[in-house]
Amino acid sequence: MDTLVESIDISRYHYSKFTSSFPDEAPHVQNLPFLCIVQSKEGRYGISLGDGEEKKTLEGGFYIAPSFVIQRLRHLVNPNSRSFSGRYLFLDVIVNKRYRLEDIYDFPSVTNENESHIFDAHFDRYDAAESVCERMQIIYSILCDLIRISIERPISKNMEIYPLVEYIHEHYSENISVRDMAEILKTSESNLYVIFKRATGTSPIKFLSDVRLSVACGMLHQGGRSIAEIAESVGIPDQFYFSRLFKQRYGLSPVQYRKKKMWR
């Protein structure tokens, strides 16, 4: 490992289990603001990340999805029971007080048989844990194995825009203009577009919008807030405009997405 890792901090985590019946294998699209480690305990997933090809998990296997990356899922139900069950862990992991774990490492999108057994054992231990300290120890064990099966990625090409990426992740709820973004990187607005597009493949305004919608997806999964409150909290105070952007990106309105969400 070339990157000098001085600290690994877990800023947020959420673990849960679910059992659902799915009438068909229609694809489900989501984009969440945290690293996802998801197990198909009964049934299997068909999973594609971003523009990648679909891969299938083993029954009992896992898929791993970085934060802010489009996930296209099919639930391949058990033909005998017509049901689907699984477990998932959502993580926000910060390395060296600055980088997200997925900024530094590329993970396999699906686990092989041996990897599946290892993560399954971790999840079993988590289910049996009786204290927060035990659960945190298990999560760090999961991170160790996650890094072990990963490939370190070059981050140098993103270094020049990283201050802006950090700023957007921390201030997406605020009114951020192109001029603000250019000032953060100490460049012109025209050059901002060039260097940001070169590093990420998208424009800074599109990146900001995608972050906002991804955070909104996470809020819809967690429940408890109205659509208007979610729109306001992610920096798009016009609920109708928010709903239009959301449907353009995910093919469902926020209300439809909440009803159809994968983990009930």
C-alpha positions in Angstrom: 0.0 0.0 0.0 1.6 3.2 -1.2 -0.7 5.7 0.6 0.5 6.5 4.1 -2.7 5.8 6.2 -2.3 7.7 9.5 -6.0 7.5 10.6 -9.3 5.8 9.7 -12.4 7.4 11.3 -16.0 6.2 11.0 -18.1 9.3 10.9 -21.4 7.5 10.4 -22.6 3.9 10.1 -25.9 2.1 9.9 -26.6 -1.6 9.9 -29.9 -3.4 9.3 -31.6 -6.6 8.0 -34.6 -6.9 5.8 -37.0 -9.5 4.3 -39.3 -8.6 1.5 -41.3 -10.2 -1.3 -40.7 -8.8 -4.8 -43.2 -9.7 -7.5 -40.7 -9.3 -10.3 -37.1 -8.6 -11.2 -37.7 -5.0 -12.4 -34.5 -2.9 -12.0 -34.3 -0.5 -9.1 -32.0 2.6 -9.4 -30.5 4.3 -6.4 -27.5 6.5 -5.5 -26.6 6.8 -1.8 -24.2 9.1 0.0 -22.3 6.4 1.8 -20.3 3.3 1.1 -22.7 0.3 0.9 -21.8 -3.3 1.8 -24.9 -5.3 1.0 -25.6 -9.1 1.4 -28.2 -11.1 -0.5 -28.9 -13.6 2.2 -31.9 -15.3 0.4 -31.9 -14.6 -3.3 -29.3 -12.9 -5.4 -28.6 -9.4 -6.7 -28.0 -8.4 -10.3 -25.9 -5.2 -9.8 -24.3 -2.7 -12.1 -22.5 0.4 -10.9 -22.4 3.6 -12.9 -22.1 2.6 -16.6 -20.6 -0.9 -15.8 -22.0 -4.2 -16.8 -24.3 -6.2 -14.5 -22.8 -8.8 -12.2 -24.6 -11.2 -10.0 -24.0 -11.9 -6.4 -23.9 -15.4 -5.0 -26.7 -16.4 -2.7 -25.3 -15.3 0.6 -22.8 -13.1 -1.3 -22.2 -9.3 -1.2 -22.0 -6.3 -3.4 -19.9 -3.3 -2.5 -20.9 0.1 -3.9 -19.0 3.4 -3.3 -20.8 6.5 -2.2 -22.4 8.7 -4.8 -22.3 6.1 -7.5 -25.5 5.0 -9.4 -26.6 1.5 -8.4 -28.9 -0.4 -10.8 -30.3 -3.4 -8.9 -32.4 -6.4 -9.8 -33.7 -8.7 -7.1 -33.3 -12.3 -8.2 -35.7 -13.9 -5.8 -35.5 -17.5 -4.5 -37.9 -19.4 -6.9 -39.2 -21.6 -4.1 -40.2 -19.0 -1.5 -40.5 -15.9 -3.9 -38.9 -13.9 -1.1 -35.7 -11.9 -0.7 -33.8 -11.2 2.4 -30.5 -9.5 3.1 -28.3 -7.4 5.4 -26.5 -4.2 4.8 -24.0 -1.9 6.3 -23.7 1.8 5.3 -20.5 3.6 6.2 -18.9 7.0 6.0 -15.2 6.4 6.4 -12.6 9.2 6.4 -8.9 8.4 5.9 -6.2 10.9 7.2 -9.0 13.3 8.3 -9.6 14.2 4.6 -10.3 11.4 2.1 -13.2 9.1 1.8 -12.2 5.4 1.7 -13.4 5.1 -1.8 -11.3 8.0 -2.9 -8.2 5.8 -2.2 -9.4 2.3 -3.0 -11.4 0.5 -5.7 -13.4 -2.5 -4.4 -14.8 -5.5 -6.2 -18.4 -4.8 -7.0 -19.3 -8.4 -6.0 -17.5 -10.8 -3.6 -16.3 -14.2 -4.5 -17.1 -17.3 -2.5 -14.3 -17.0 0.0 -14.8 -13.3 0.5 -18.5 -13.9 1.0 -17.9 -16.3 3.8 -15.6 -13.8 5.5 -18.0 -10.9 5.4 -20.9 -13.2 6.3 -19.1 -14.2 9.4 -18.5 -10.5 10.3 -22.2 -9.8 9.8 -23.1 -12.8 12.0 -20.8 -11.5 14.7 -22.3 -8.0 14.4 -25.8 -9.6 14.9 -24.6 -11.2 18.1 -22.7 -8.2 19.5 -24.1 -6.9 22.7 -22.3 -3.5 23.0 -21.3 -0.5 20.9 -17.6 -1.4 21.5 -18.1 -4.9 20.1 -19.9 -3.5 17.1 -17.2 -1.0 16.3 -14.5 -3.6 16.6 -16.4 -5.7 14.1 -16.8 -2.7 11.7 -13.1 -2.1 11.8 -12.5 -5.8 11.1 -14.8 -5.4 8.1 -12.7 -2.4 6.9 -9.5 -4.3 7.2 -10.8 -7.1 5.0 -12.4 -4.5 2.6 -9.0 -2.9 2.2 -7.3 -6.3 1.8 -9.4 -7.1 -1.2 -9.2 -3.6 -2.7 -6.9 -2.0 -5.3 -5.3 1.3 -4.4 -6.3 3.9 -6.9 -4.3 7.0 -8.1 -5.8 10.2 -6.6 -3.3 12.6 -8.0 -5.5 13.7 -10.9 -8.2 14.8 -8.4 -6.0 16.6 -6.1 -6.3 20.0 -7.8 -10.1 19.9 -7.4 -10.3 18.1 -4.0 -10.8 21.3 -2.0 -14.0 22.0 -4.0 -15.2 18.4 -3.8 -14.7 18.6 0.0 -16.5 21.9 0.1 -19.5 20.6 -1.9 -19.8 17.5 0.4 -19.9 19.7 3.5 -22.0 22.6 2.2 -24.4 21.1 -0.4 -27.3 22.5 1.6 -26.2 26.1 0.9 -26.6 28.3 -2.2 -23.3 27.6 -4.1 -22.7 29.5 -7.3 -20.2 28.8 -10.1 -18.4 32.0 -8.9 -18.1 30.6 -5.4 -16.7 27.3 -6.8 -14.1 29.2 -8.9 -13.0 31.3 -5.9 -12.5 28.1 -3.8 -10.1 26.8 -6.4 -8.6 30.3 -7.1 -9.3 30.1 -10.8 -11.6 31.5 -13.4 -15.1 30.2 -14.1 -14.1 29.0 -17.5 -11.0 27.2 -16.3 -13.0 25.7 -13.4 -15.2 23.8 -15.9 -12.2 22.6 -17.8 -10.2 21.2 -14.8 -13.3 19.8 -13.1 -14.5 18.1 -16.2 -11.1 16.6 -16.8 -10.9 15.2 -13.3 -14.5 13.9 -12.9 -16.0 13.6 -16.3 -18.8 16.0 -15.4 -19.4 19.7 -14.7 -19.2 21.2 -11.2 -22.9 22.2 -11.3 -23.9 18.7 -12.3 -21.7 17.3 -9.6 -23.3 19.5 -7.0 -26.8 18.5 -8.2 -25.8 14.8 -8.1 -24.5 15.1 -4.5 -27.7 16.8 -3.4 -29.9 14.1 -5.0 -27.8 11.3 -3.6 -28.1 12.7 -0.1 -31.9 13.0 -0.7 -31.9 9.3 -1.6 -30.3 8.5 1.7 -32.9 10.5 3.6 -35.8 8.8 1.7 -34.4 5.4 2.8 -34.2 6.5 6.4 -37.7 8.0 6.5 -39.0 10.6 9.0 -39.0 13.7 6.8 -41.4 15.1 4.3 -40.4 15.6 0.7 -40.5 19.4 1.3 -38.1 19.1 4.3 -35.7 16.9 2.3 -35.7 19.2 -0.6 -35.0 22.2 1.7 -32.2 20.3 3.6 -30.3 19.4 0.4 -30.3 22.9 -0.9 -33.2 22.7 -3.4 -35.9 24.6 -1.6 -38.4 24.5 -4.5 -40.1 21.1 -3.9 -41.5 20.8 -7.4 -38.1 21.6 -9.0 -36.5 19.1 -6.7 -39.1 16.4 -7.6 -38.5 17.1 -11.3 -34.7 16.7 -11.0 -35.1 13.6 -8.9 -37.3 11.9 -11.4 -35.0 12.9 -14.3 -32.1 11.1 -12.5 -33.8 8.1 -11.0 -36.9 7.5 -13.1 -39.3 7.9 -10.1 -40.6 10.8 -8.2 -39.4 11.1 -4.5 -42.8 9.8 -3.4 -42.7 6.8 -5.7 -39.1 6.1 -4.7 -39.9 6.1 -1.0 -42.7 3.6 -1.7 -40.5 1.4 -3.8 -37.3 1.7 -1.9 -35.3 -1.4 -1.8 -34.9 -1.9 2.0 -38.2 -1.8 3.7 
